[in-house]
Amino acid sequence: MPSVTHDDAPPLADLMPWSVAPPRLGRGWPTGPDAASLKARWDALLKAEGPDREALFEPTRSRTLRSAVGQLPGQPGGTERLARASGPCPEPVRVLHAPFDEQWLIPDHRLIDAARPELWRVADEHQVFVVETPTDSPDRLQLLATSLLPLLRPRRVRPLYRRPGGTEPNLAPGLLEHLRARLGIAVEPLDVLAWILAVTRPDLTVPLTGDPELWSRGVESGHRALWLMRRHGDRPKLPGGRRPYVRAPLPARPVALDYDRDEQALLLDEGRISPVPPAAWDFEADGVRVLEQWFTSRIADAEPGTLAAIRPATWPQTWTSELLELITVLALLAELRPLRDELTSPVTTAGLRAAGVLPAPESAHRPASVLDGHEEGPEGQLALI
């Protein structure tokens, strides 16, 4: 069948109209790859007094020790000014710190310059956040999907759902019904997201198809990518002969990462993990090797005397387990092939406009009103949302 141009494929921004900039921390120390260090940093901050506490905090124009802010939605952090704060560290939460790099964050509004409360309000076990990672290469990942709050900047974040509990999908009103009628099969919000992951092009346009067989193939591929990126349910595993193992013990404090392509081995100083397929080592996001970025974020030097310098004295076993799983995820993702070149019957932007699906109403571009939970304002006042 002759190929069809996709010049009129709808942009992702039209299909998922509500987007939010990711949170902007303003300081690095409230995040880290292990939760215990974050609690120790918090304790060190609160033990300091006066100018010492101010220096450790690393104030910005948006946040100082005297900033008055409310709670993060759904989080128990305090609301008294940090200049006189006391008490234990709010329990750290898992976040996506960089592509495929799951770390921890102290969920306290007083520590974050721009927290994006609208994202926290819809963050739950049902939510999927889509993060744009545009690239000029058709072979590179265009989008990330995560169940964790993403901190990646300067990309846009598009939540799949506009309300907690997996309700009110962030899709152009009428899109689901249009696709169901066109394809003649059941189409759910997660299916649309799976398709988007499988076919989005480097310019962040999304070819759509009216072919139910092709749709099913794309959705199947996208759901597998979703499972690998969200790491929900059963942990991903490679077949026995391809499964990575620690072949030589990792040192207490590795300082260098290298790759032996002939031996398919990842080298952490004298430590050795294999087999690591070349596709996992070469896997890039935002133009950077994912494995190198993940390793560097755990061994990079911090300025002595800062809170960021409080970190594990030795390489934790949990990091090794996370590294093995990351290698597995990247290897399996690299095996998925995008379907964007196989589309032969696109649903065009013009067609969606004619059907009344596009343009999405202005209200679809704004956060939904979420008033289901109590949120504490500054100094314990009731927050008005």
C-alpha positions as CSV (number, residue, x, y, z in Angstrom):
1,M,0.0,0.0,0.0
2,P,1.5,3.4,-0.9
3,S,2.7,5.5,2.0
4,V,0.7,8.5,3.2
5,T,2.1,11.8,4.3
6,H,1.3,12.9,7.8
7,D,1.6,16.6,7.4
8,D,-1.8,17.1,9.0
9,A,-1.3,14.8,12.0
10,P,-2.5,16.6,15.1
11,P,0.0,17.9,17.6
12,L,0.2,16.2,21.0
13,A,-0.6,19.6,22.5
14,D,-4.0,19.5,20.8
15,L,-4.8,15.9,21.9
16,M,-3.7,16.4,25.5
17,P,-4.5,20.1,26.0
18,W,-3.7,20.6,29.7
19,S,0.0,20.8,30.4
20,V,2.1,22.1,33.3
21,A,5.7,23.1,33.7
22,P,7.5,20.7,36.0
23,P,8.2,21.8,39.6
24,R,11.2,24.1,40.0
25,L,13.1,23.3,43.2
26,G,15.5,26.2,43.4
27,R,18.0,24.1,45.4
28,G,19.3,20.6,45.0
29,W,19.5,19.3,48.5
30,P,15.8,18.4,49.0
31,T,16.3,15.6,46.4
32,G,18.6,12.7,46.4
33,P,18.9,9.0,45.5
34,D,18.4,7.8,49.1
35,A,15.8,8.8,51.6
36,A,17.9,8.5,54.7
37,S,20.3,11.2,53.5
38,L,17.4,13.6,53.0
39,K,16.2,13.1,56.6
40,A,19.7,13.7,57.8
41,R,19.9,16.9,55.7
42,W,16.6,18.1,57.3
43,D,17.9,17.4,60.8
44,A,21.1,19.3,60.0
45,L,19.1,22.3,58.7
46,L,16.9,22.5,61.8
47,K,19.8,22.0,64.2
48,A,21.4,25.1,62.7
49,E,20.4,28.5,63.9
50,G,20.3,32.1,62.6
51,P,22.7,32.8,59.7
52,D,23.9,29.2,59.6
53,R,20.4,27.9,58.9
54,E,20.0,30.6,56.3
55,A,23.2,29.6,54.5
56,L,22.4,25.9,54.6
57,F,18.9,26.5,53.2
58,E,20.2,28.3,50.1
59,P,17.6,31.0,49.8
60,T,16.3,32.4,46.5
61,R,14.0,35.2,45.5
62,S,11.1,32.7,45.7
63,R,12.0,31.0,49.0
64,T,13.7,32.1,52.2
65,L,13.4,30.9,55.8
66,R,10.7,33.5,56.2
67,S,8.5,32.5,53.2
68,A,4.8,31.9,54.2
69,V,3.4,29.1,52.1
70,G,0.7,26.4,52.4
71,Q,1.0,22.6,52.4
72,L,1.6,20.7,49.3
73,P,-1.7,19.0,48.4
74,G,-1.9,15.5,49.9
75,Q,1.4,16.0,51.9
76,P,1.8,16.5,55.6
77,G,4.6,19.1,55.5
78,G,4.4,21.9,58.0
79,T,3.3,25.5,57.2
80,E,5.1,27.5,59.9
81,R,8.0,29.6,58.6
82,L,11.2,27.6,58.4
83,A,13.1,30.2,60.5
84,R,11.4,28.7,63.6
85,A,10.4,25.3,62.3
86,S,11.0,22.1,64.3
87,G,9.9,18.5,64.1
88,P,10.8,15.5,62.0
89,C,11.4,15.5,58.3
90,P,8.3,15.0,56.1
91,E,8.5,11.4,54.8
92,P,10.3,11.6,51.4
93,V,8.4,10.6,48.3
94,R,9.6,9.0,45.1
95,V,10.0,11.4,42.1
96,L,11.4,11.1,38.6
97,H,14.6,13.2,38.9
98,A,15.9,12.7,35.3
99,P,14.9,10.3,32.5
100,F,14.6,6.8,34.1
101,D,16.3,8.1,37.3
102,E,13.9,7.6,40.3
103,Q,15.1,9.5,43.3
104,W,13.5,11.0,46.5
105,L,12.2,14.4,47.4
106,I,11.3,16.0,50.8
107,P,7.6,17.0,50.0
108,D,7.6,20.3,51.8
109,H,6.3,23.4,50.0
110,R,8.7,25.6,51.9
111,L,11.7,24.0,50.2
112,I,10.4,24.3,46.6
113,D,10.5,27.6,44.6
114,A,7.6,26.6,42.3
115,A,5.9,23.3,43.4
116,R,3.1,23.3,40.8
117,P,0.3,22.4,43.3
118,E,-2.0,21.5,40.4
119,L,0.2,18.5,39.7
120,W,0.3,17.3,43.3
121,R,-3.5,17.5,43.5
122,V,-3.9,14.9,40.7
123,A,-0.9,12.7,41.7
124,D,-2.1,9.3,42.8
125,E,-1.8,5.6,41.9
126,H,-4.0,6.1,38.8
127,Q,-2.1,9.0,37.3
128,V,0.3,8.8,34.5
129,F,2.5,11.9,33.7
130,V,3.7,12.3,30.2
131,V,6.9,14.3,29.8
132,E,8.0,15.7,26.5
133,T,11.6,14.8,25.5
134,P,11.7,16.1,21.9
135,T,14.6,15.0,19.8
136,D,15.6,15.3,16.1
137,S,16.3,11.6,15.9
138,P,13.3,9.4,14.9
139,D,15.1,6.5,16.7
140,R,15.1,8.3,20.1
141,L,12.4,8.4,22.7
142,Q,10.0,11.3,22.2
143,L,8.1,11.0,25.4
144,L,8.5,9.6,28.9
145,A,5.6,8.2,31.0
146,T,5.8,7.9,34.8
147,S,3.6,7.5,37.8
148,L,5.9,9.6,39.8
149,L,5.9,13.4,40.0
150,P,8.4,14.4,37.3
151,L,11.1,17.1,38.0
152,L,12.6,17.1,34.5
153,R,13.1,20.6,33.2
154,P,12.4,22.5,31.0
155,R,9.9,20.1,29.4
156,R,6.1,20.2,29.7
157,V,4.2,17.7,31.8
158,R,0.9,16.4,30.5
159,P,-1.1,14.4,33.1
160,L,-3.4,11.7,31.7
161,Y,-6.1,12.6,34.1
162,R,-7.4,16.0,35.2
163,R,-8.8,14.7,38.6
164,P,-7.7,12.2,41.2
165,G,-8.9,8.7,41.0
166,G,-8.3,8.4,37.2
167,T,-11.3,10.5,36.2
168,E,-11.8,13.1,33.5
169,P,-9.0,12.2,31.0
170,N,-6.8,15.0,29.8
171,L,-7.9,14.4,26.2
172,A,-9.6,16.7,23.8
173,P,-13.3,16.4,24.5
174,G,-14.9,14.0,22.1
175,L,-11.6,12.3,21.0
176,L,-12.4,9.0,22.7
177,E,-15.9,8.9,21.2
178,H,-14.5,9.8,17.7
179,L,-11.8,7.1,17.9
180,R,-14.3,4.5,19.1
181,A,-16.6,5.3,16.2
182,R,-13.8,5.3,13.6
183,L,-12.2,2.1,14.8
184,G,-15.3,0.2,15.8
185,I,-13.6,-1.1,19.0
186,A,-13.4,-0.1,22.7
187,V,-10.9,2.7,23.3
188,E,-9.9,3.8,26.8
189,P,-7.8,6.7,28.0
190,L,-4.8,4.5,28.7
191,D,-5.1,3.0,25.2
192,V,-4.8,6.5,23.7
193,L,-1.8,7.2,25.8
194,A,-0.2,3.9,24.7
195,W,-0.8,4.8,21.1
196,I,0.7,8.2,21.6
197,L,3.9,6.6,23.1
198,A,4.2,4.2,20.2
199,V,3.8,6.7,17.3
200,T,4.7,10.3,18.4
201,R,7.1,11.8,15.9
202,P,10.1,14.1,16.6
203,D,8.0,17.2,16.0
204,L,5.6,15.9,18.7
205,T,2.8,15.4,16.2
206,V,0.7,12.2,16.7
207,P,-0.4,10.3,13.6
208,L,-3.8,8.6,14.2
209,T,-5.2,5.7,12.3
210,G,-8.6,4.4,11.3
211,D,-7.2,0.8,10.9
212,P,-8.3,-1.3,14.0
213,E,-5.6,-3.9,13.4
214,L,-2.8,-1.3,13.2
215,W,-4.3,0.5,16.2
216,S,-4.2,-2.7,18.2
217,R,-0.5,-3.3,17.4
218,G,0.4,0.2,18.3
219,V,-1.6,0.1,21.6
220,E,0.0,-3.2,22.5
221,S,3.5,-1.8,21.9
222,G,2.6,1.4,23.9
223,H,1.2,-0.6,26.8
224,R,4.5,-2.5,27.1
225,A,6.4,0.8,27.0
226,L,4.1,2.1,29.7
227,W,4.7,-1.0,31.9
228,L,8.5,-0.7,31.5
229,M,8.6,3.1,32.2
230,R,6.1,3.0,35.1
231,R,7.5,-0.3,36.6
232,H,4.1,-1.3,37.8
233,G,3.2,-4.9,38.8
234,D,5.7,-7.7,38.0
235,R,9.3,-6.5,37.8
236,P,10.7,-6.7,34.2
237,K,13.2,-9.5,33.6
238,L,15.3,-10.5,30.7
239,P,15.6,-14.2,29.7
240,G,18.0,-16.1,31.8
241,G,21.0,-16.0,29.5
242,R,20.6,-12.2,29.0
243,R,19.9,-11.3,32.6
244,P,22.6,-8.9,34.1
245,Y,24.4,-9.9,37.2
246,V,27.2,-8.6,39.4
247,R,30.2,-10.6,38.2
248,A,32.8,-8.7,40.3
249,P,31.9,-6.9,43.5
250,L,31.3,-3.2,43.2
251,P,33.7,-1.0,45.2
252,A,32.6,0.8,48.3
253,R,32.9,4.2,46.5
254,P,33.1,3.8,42.7
255,V,34.3,6.9,40.9
256,A,34.2,5.9,37.2
257,L,31.8,4.2,34.9
258,D,32.9,2.5,31.6
259,Y,31.6,0.0,29.2
260,D,33.4,-3.0,27.5
261,R,31.5,-3.4,24.3
262,D,33.2,-6.7,23.3
263,E,32.4,-8.3,26.7
264,Q,29.1,-6.5,27.1
265,A,30.2,-5.5,30.6
266,L,29.4,-2.4,32.6
267,L,32.5,-1.4,34.7
268,L,32.3,0.5,38.0
269,D,36.0,0.8,38.7
270,E,37.0,-2.8,39.3
271,G,33.3,-3.8,39.8
272,R,31.7,-5.6,36.9
273,I,28.1,-6.2,35.7
274,S,27.3,-8.3,32.7
275,P,25.8,-9.0,30.3
276,V,24.8,-5.5,29.5
277,P,23.6,-5.2,25.9
278,P,25.0,-2.4,23.8
279,A,21.4,-1.1,23.3
280,A,21.1,-0.5,27.0
281,W,24.5,1.3,27.2
282,D,23.7,3.4,24.2
283,F,20.2,4.3,25.3
284,E,19.9,8.1,25.3
285,A,17.3,10.6,26.6
286,D,17.8,14.4,26.0
287,G,21.0,13.6,24.2
288,V,22.6,11.9,27.2
289,R,23.3,8.3,27.9
290,V,20.8,7.3,30.6
291,L,23.2,5.0,32.5
292,E,26.0,7.6,32.6
293,Q,23.6,10.2,33.9
294,W,22.2,7.9,36.5
295,F,25.6,7.0,37.8
296,T,27.0,10.5,37.8
297,S,24.1,11.8,39.9
298,R,25.1,9.4,42.6
299,I,28.9,10.0,42.7
300,A,29.2,13.7,41.7
301,D,31.0,15.8,44.3
302,A,29.1,18.3,46.4
303,E,30.5,21.4,48.0
304,P,31.8,20.6,51.5
305,G,29.6,22.1,54.3
306,T,26.5,22.1,52.3
307,L,23.4,19.9,52.9
308,A,24.0,18.2,49.5
309,A,27.3,16.9,50.9
310,I,25.3,14.7,53.4
311,R,25.1,11.5,51.5
312,P,25.9,7.8,51.9
313,A,29.5,7.1,52.9
314,T,29.5,3.9,50.7
315,W,27.6,2.6,47.7
316,P,24.3,1.2,49.1
317,Q,23.1,-2.3,48.0
318,T,19.8,-0.8,46.9
319,W,21.6,1.3,44.2
320,T,23.0,-1.9,42.8
321,S,19.5,-3.5,42.6
322,E,18.2,-0.3,41.0
323,L,21.0,-0.3,38.4
324,L,20.3,-3.9,37.5
325,E,16.6,-3.1,37.0
326,L,17.4,0.0,35.0
327,I,19.7,-2.0,32.6
328,T,16.8,-4.4,32.1
329,V,14.3,-1.7,31.4
330,L,16.5,0.0,28.9
331,A,17.3,-3.2,27.1
332,L,13.6,-4.1,26.8
333,L,12.6,-0.6,25.7
334,A,15.3,-0.6,23.0
335,E,13.6,-3.7,21.5
336,L,10.4,-1.8,20.9
337,R,10.1,-0.3,17.5
338,P,8.1,2.8,16.8
339,L,5.2,2.4,14.4
340,R,5.0,5.9,13.0
341,D,6.4,4.9,9.6
342,E,3.7,2.2,9.1
343,L,0.7,4.4,9.4
344,T,-1.4,4.4,6.2
345,S,-4.7,6.0,7.2
346,P,-4.2,9.0,9.5
347,V,-7.0,10.8,11.2
348,T,-6.1,14.3,10.3
349,T,-6.3,17.6,12.2
350,A,-8.8,18.8,9.6
351,G,-10.9,15.7,10.1
352,L,-10.9,16.3,13.9
353,R,-11.9,19.9,13.4
354,A,-14.7,18.9,11.1
355,A,-15.9,16.4,13.7
356,G,-15.9,19.1,16.4
357,V,-13.1,17.4,18.4
358,L,-10.6,20.2,17.8
359,P,-9.9,22.8,18.8
360,A,-10.3,21.8,22.5
361,P,-12.2,24.4,24.5
362,E,-10.2,26.9,26.6
363,S,-11.3,25.2,29.8
364,A,-9.6,22.0,28.7
365,H,-6.2,23.8,28.7
366,R,-6.6,24.8,32.4
367,P,-6.5,22.7,35.6
368,A,-9.8,21.2,36.7
369,S,-11.2,22.5,40.0
370,V,-10.2,19.9,42.6
371,L,-11.8,20.7,46.0
372,D,-12.0,17.2,47.4
373,G,-9.4,17.5,50.1
374,H,-8.5,20.0,52.9
375,E,-5.3,21.9,52.3
376,E,-3.6,23.9,55.0
377,G,-2.5,27.4,54.2
378,P,0.4,29.4,55.6
379,E,0.8,29.3,59.4
380,G,-2.0,26.7,59.7
381,Q,-4.7,28.8,58.1
382,L,-7.4,27.2,55.9
383,A,-6.3,27.3,52.3
384,L,-8.7,28.7,49.7
385,I,-8.4,26.9,46.4
